[in-house]
Amino acid sequence: MRTIQQNCQPVTFEQLRSALLNHLAEMPSFCSIKEISLLCPPKPIADDLTKLLVKDQEGKPAVVILCSPTAFPQLVAHYMEKTRLAQAALSPTLSHIVLTPLFEGEVCGLSYAVLPYHQPLREDKLGWYLQRLQRSPEMFKLVHQITELTCTPASAEEVETNFVCPLEHLIELEVMPEQIRGSAKDALKRLKTGEWKPRHVLMHNDFWKGNILLNRDVPQTEKNWQNRFVIIDWTGSNVKGYPIYDLIRLAHSMGTKPTALFTQLNAHCCILDCHFDDARSYFMAALGYLSMNLECFPLEWFVKCAKTWVDELEAVYRLPETKKAALLPVCKPQMQFAKP
């Protein structure tokens, strides 16, 4: 749990900009800075980072600077450590997808990190439609590979701490819809009867299109599109995280239909060697864990988001059995259809 610095003097954008310009001017690779501006408007959350875009003399984006808020002056340093842990978990196969800082420092008493600029996914309606159509299979394959590469059985102690406790917390969380609390009860029952034997994976925790960039250093002629993806914002990542959560977040971001999501969920359940019902169990455990670690994130926002994501997951479970049968590939014998 982070502690808010009390009575801290706020640092203005101009103070921060001036201090960063002085820092960067001492580095030969940043001697030709034309402009430093806000990358995006600040959010009304105490632990929101200041995100700055640095342009070179030609007016082209060069780097992005993340700076800690005054309430949490070492927050960026902490986040960069989590980024390195995520990269280590994916090493060597997928370590290249994790965007790590060029360098880090401290300015105005606040930790900061400088990261290379890479191309965001398209935001215009037509461009995003075409990009999603062409690249979504590679994005889902990437989540599949992360699950496959980092999947490890949870020890008895980890089951109690990382699954039982979060599920019990979610069950007792009265602001959550009864459907979610009921699903958490079902998951806890499957866990205690031994029907569900949970595993951990590296969880990004905010895996959506806004955190997927295209690597500017990889030629556009690169045929393997997974080599062109760069994933940013590993601030909430967990090397002992929960399967399925990132998949649902990505599917929501991509506007994935229930039939396509069913195929993806089944593939993940094959890796996890679990019953299809436990895709829901994993997601409930993840929600329980996150609800216990919201920190500055408003609970009402989280409840609203959780309901949206669960609704999309439940749409998969409501698919007709005949439809599931037509979609289901050959998998492990214990893979069965979910109960209606």
C-alpha positions in Angstrom: 0.0 0.0 0.0 1.5 3.4 -1.0 1.5 6.3 1.4 0.5 9.7 0.2 3.1 12.4 0.9 1.3 15.0 3.1 1.8 18.8 2.8 3.8 18.4 -0.4 4.2 21.5 -2.6 2.7 21.0 -6.1 5.1 21.3 -9.0 3.7 23.3 -11.9 4.0 22.2 -15.5 6.4 25.0 -16.3 8.6 24.2 -13.4 8.7 20.5 -14.5 9.3 21.4 -18.1 12.1 23.8 -17.3 13.8 21.3 -15.0 13.5 18.5 -17.5 14.9 20.6 -20.3 18.0 21.3 -18.1 18.4 17.6 -17.4 18.0 16.5 -21.0 20.3 19.3 -22.3 23.2 17.6 -20.5 22.7 14.4 -22.6 24.2 14.5 -26.1 21.3 12.5 -27.6 18.8 15.1 -26.5 20.6 18.3 -27.5 18.1 19.1 -30.3 14.8 19.3 -28.4 12.2 21.6 -30.0 9.3 21.1 -27.7 8.0 19.5 -24.5 4.2 19.3 -24.1 1.6 17.3 -22.3 0.9 14.0 -24.0 -2.6 13.8 -22.5 -4.7 15.7 -20.0 -4.3 14.8 -16.3 -6.8 12.6 -14.6 -8.5 13.4 -11.3 -6.6 10.7 -9.5 -3.9 11.3 -6.9 -1.5 8.7 -8.4 -1.9 9.9 -12.0 1.4 10.3 -13.8 2.4 13.4 -15.7 3.0 12.3 -19.3 5.1 14.5 -21.6 5.9 14.3 -25.3 9.3 15.5 -26.5 9.7 16.5 -30.1 12.9 17.0 -32.0 14.0 20.0 -34.1 12.0 18.6 -37.0 8.9 18.5 -34.9 8.8 14.7 -34.8 8.0 12.8 -31.6 11.2 11.5 -30.1 10.6 10.3 -26.5 7.9 10.2 -23.8 8.7 11.3 -20.3 6.7 9.9 -17.3 7.0 11.9 -14.1 5.7 11.0 -10.6 3.0 13.1 -8.9 3.9 15.1 -5.9 1.8 12.9 -3.7 3.9 9.8 -4.7 7.3 11.2 -5.6 8.9 7.7 -6.2 6.0 6.2 -8.1 7.7 6.2 -11.6 10.8 4.5 -10.1 8.5 1.9 -8.6 6.7 1.4 -11.9 9.9 1.0 -13.8 11.0 -1.8 -11.4 7.7 -3.6 -12.1 8.4 -3.2 -15.8 11.8 -4.8 -15.5 10.3 -7.7 -13.5 7.7 -8.2 -16.3 10.5 -8.2 -18.9 12.5 -10.7 -16.9 9.4 -13.0 -16.8 9.1 -12.9 -20.5 12.9 -13.3 -21.2 14.2 -14.3 -23.6 11.3 -15.2 -26.0 9.1 -12.1 -25.6 11.2 -9.6 -23.6 11.3 -7.4 -26.7 7.6 -6.5 -26.3 8.1 -4.7 -23.0 9.0 -1.0 -23.4 11.7 -0.2 -20.9 13.2 3.3 -20.2 16.2 4.8 -22.0 17.2 6.3 -18.6 15.7 7.4 -15.3 16.3 10.2 -12.9 14.9 12.6 -10.4 13.8 16.2 -11.0 12.1 18.6 -8.5 12.2 15.7 -6.0 10.1 13.5 -8.4 11.3 10.4 -10.1 11.0 10.3 -13.9 11.7 8.0 -16.8 12.4 8.7 -20.4 11.0 6.1 -22.9 11.3 5.9 -26.7 8.3 7.1 -28.6 6.5 4.4 -30.7 3.4 4.6 -32.9 0.0 4.2 -31.2 -2.7 2.2 -33.0 -5.1 4.1 -35.2 -7.9 6.2 -33.5 -9.9 7.2 -36.6 -12.9 5.0 -37.2 -12.0 3.6 -40.6 -8.3 3.3 -39.8 -9.0 1.4 -36.5 -11.5 -0.8 -38.2 -9.0 -1.9 -40.8 -6.1 -2.2 -38.3 -8.3 -4.3 -35.9 -9.4 -6.5 -38.8 -5.8 -7.2 -39.9 -4.0 -7.3 -36.6 -6.3 -8.7 -33.9 -5.2 -12.3 -34.5 -1.6 -11.4 -33.7 -2.7 -9.4 -30.6 -4.7 -12.4 -29.3 -1.8 -14.7 -30.2 0.5 -12.5 -28.1 -1.7 -12.9 -25.0 -1.8 -16.6 -25.7 2.0 -16.8 -25.8 2.4 -14.8 -22.6 0.0 -17.2 -20.9 1.9 -20.2 -22.3 5.3 -18.8 -21.4 4.6 -17.7 -17.8 2.1 -20.3 -16.6 3.1 -21.9 -13.3 1.1 -23.9 -10.7 0.1 -22.0 -7.6 1.5 -23.4 -4.3 -0.9 -24.2 -1.4 0.2 -21.0 0.3 -0.4 -19.0 -3.0 -3.8 -20.6 -3.5 -4.9 -19.4 0.0 -3.4 -15.9 -0.4 -4.0 -15.2 -4.1 -7.2 -17.1 -4.7 -9.1 -17.9 -1.6 -8.7 -14.5 0.1 -9.6 -12.4 -3.0 -12.6 -14.5 -3.8 -13.9 -14.2 -0.2 -13.3 -10.5 -0.4 -15.3 -10.2 -3.6 -18.2 -12.3 -2.1 -18.4 -9.8 0.8 -18.2 -6.7 -1.4 -21.8 -5.6 -1.2 -21.5 -2.9 -3.9 -20.8 -5.6 -6.4 -23.7 -7.0 -8.4 -25.1 -10.2 -7.0 -24.3 -12.1 -10.2 -20.6 -11.4 -9.7 -20.6 -12.3 -6.0 -22.5 -15.5 -6.9 -19.9 -16.4 -9.5 -17.2 -15.8 -6.9 -19.0 -18.2 -4.5 -19.0 -20.9 -7.3 -15.3 -20.3 -8.0 -14.5 -20.7 -4.3 -16.5 -23.9 -4.1 -14.7 -25.4 -7.1 -11.4 -24.3 -5.5 -12.1 -25.9 -2.1 -13.4 -29.2 -3.7 -10.3 -29.5 -5.7 -12.1 -29.3 -9.1 -10.1 -26.1 -9.9 -6.4 -26.2 -9.5 -5.3 -22.6 -10.2 -2.1 -21.4 -11.9 -0.4 -18.1 -12.1 0.7 -16.1 -15.2 2.2 -12.7 -15.8 -0.7 -10.3 -15.8 -0.4 -6.9 -17.4 -3.6 -5.6 -15.7 -4.4 -3.0 -18.3 -4.1 -4.8 -21.6 -6.1 -2.7 -24.1 -5.5 -1.1 -27.4 -4.2 2.1 -25.8 -1.3 0.3 -24.3 -0.3 -1.5 -27.6 2.1 0.4 -29.8 3.8 -0.3 -33.1 7.6 -0.4 -32.8 9.1 2.3 -35.0 12.5 0.5 -35.1 11.1 -2.6 -36.8 10.9 -2.4 -40.6 7.3 -2.4 -42.0 8.4 -5.3 -44.1 8.6 -7.4 -41.0 6.2 -10.3 -41.7 5.9 -11.4 -38.0 3.6 -8.7 -36.7 4.2 -9.8 -33.1 7.8 -8.4 -33.5 6.2 -5.0 -34.2 4.2 -4.8 -31.1 5.4 -2.9 -28.0 3.4 -3.1 -24.8 3.5 -0.1 -22.5 2.3 0.7 -19.0 3.3 -2.3 -16.9 2.5 -0.3 -13.7 -0.1 -2.7 -12.5 1.5 -5.9 -13.7 1.9 -8.9 -11.5 4.3 -11.8 -12.2 2.0 -13.9 -10.0 -1.1 -12.7 -11.8 -4.3 -14.2 -13.0 -5.0 -15.9 -16.3 -7.9 -14.8 -18.5 -8.1 -11.2 -17.1 -5.8 -9.7 -19.8 -7.7 -11.7 -22.5 -11.1 -10.3 -21.4 -9.7 -6.7 -21.3 -8.2 -7.1 -24.8 -11.4 -8.6 -26.2 -13.4 -5.7 -24.7 -11.1 -3.2 -26.3 -11.2 -4.9 -29.6 -15.0 -5.3 -29.7 -14.7 -9.1 -30.0 -17.8 -11.1 -30.6 -18.8 -13.9 -28.1 -18.1 -16.6 -30.7 -14.5 -15.4 -31.3 -14.0 -14.9 -27.5 -15.2 -18.5 -26.9 -12.5 -19.8 -29.2 -9.8 -17.7 -27.4 -11.0 -18.7 -23.9 -11.0 -22.4 -24.9 -7.4 -22.1 -26.1 -6.4 -20.5 -22.8 -8.1 -23.2 -20.8 -6.1 -25.8 -22.8 -2.9 -24.1 -21.6 -4.2 -23.9 -18.1 -5.4 -27.5 -18.1 -8.7 -26.5 -16.6 -12.4 -26.9 -17.1 -14.0 -24.2 -19.2 -16.0 -23.0 -16.2 -12.8 -21.9 -14.6 -12.2 -19.2 -17.1 -14.9 -17.5 -15.1 -13.2 -18.6 -11.8 -9.9 -17.0 -12.8 -11.7 -13.8 -13.8 -13.5 -13.6 -10.4 -10.2 -14.2 -8.6 -8.7 -11.4 -10.6 -11.5 -9.0 -9.8 -11.2 -9.9 -6.1 -7.5 -9.2 -6.1 -7.9 -5.9 -7.9 -10.8 -4.8 -5.6 -8.4 -5.4 -2.6 -5.7 -3.2 -4.3 -7.5 -0.3 -5.8 -5.4 2.3 -4.0 -6.4 5.7 -5.6 -8.7 4.2 -8.2 -12.4 4.9 -7.2 -14.4 1.9 -6.2 -17.5 3.0 -8.1 -15.5 3.2 -11.3 -14.1 -0.3 -10.7 -17.6 -1.8 -10.1 -18.9 -0.2 -13.3 -15.9 -1.6 -15.3 -16.2 -5.0 -13.7 -19.9 -5.3 -14.6 -19.1 -4.4 -18.2 -16.3 -7.0 -18.5 -18.3 -9.7 -16.7 -21.3 -9.1 -19.0 -19.1 -9.8 -22.0 -17.7 -12.9 -20.4 -21.2 -14.2 -19.6 -22.3 -13.6 -23.2 -19.8 -16.4 -24.1 -21.3 -18.8 -21.5 -24.8 -18.1 -22.9 -23.9 -19.2 -26.4 -26.0 -22.2 -27.6 -24.3 -25.6 -27.0 -24.6 -26.4 -30.7 -22.7 -23.2 -31.5 -20.0 -24.1 -29.0 -19.7 -27.6 -30.4 -19.1 -26.2 -33.9 -16.4 -23.8 -32.6 -14.7 -26.2 -30.2 -11.3 -27.6 -31.5 -9.8 -30.8 -30.4 -8.3 -30.3 -27.0 -7.6 -32.1 -23.7 -10.2 -34.7 -22.6 -11.2 -32.7 -19.5 -12.2 -29.7 -21.5 -15.9 -29.7 -21.4 -18.6 -27.1 -22.1 -19.6 -24.7 -19.4 -22.8 -25.3 -17.5 -25.7 -23.1 -18.7 
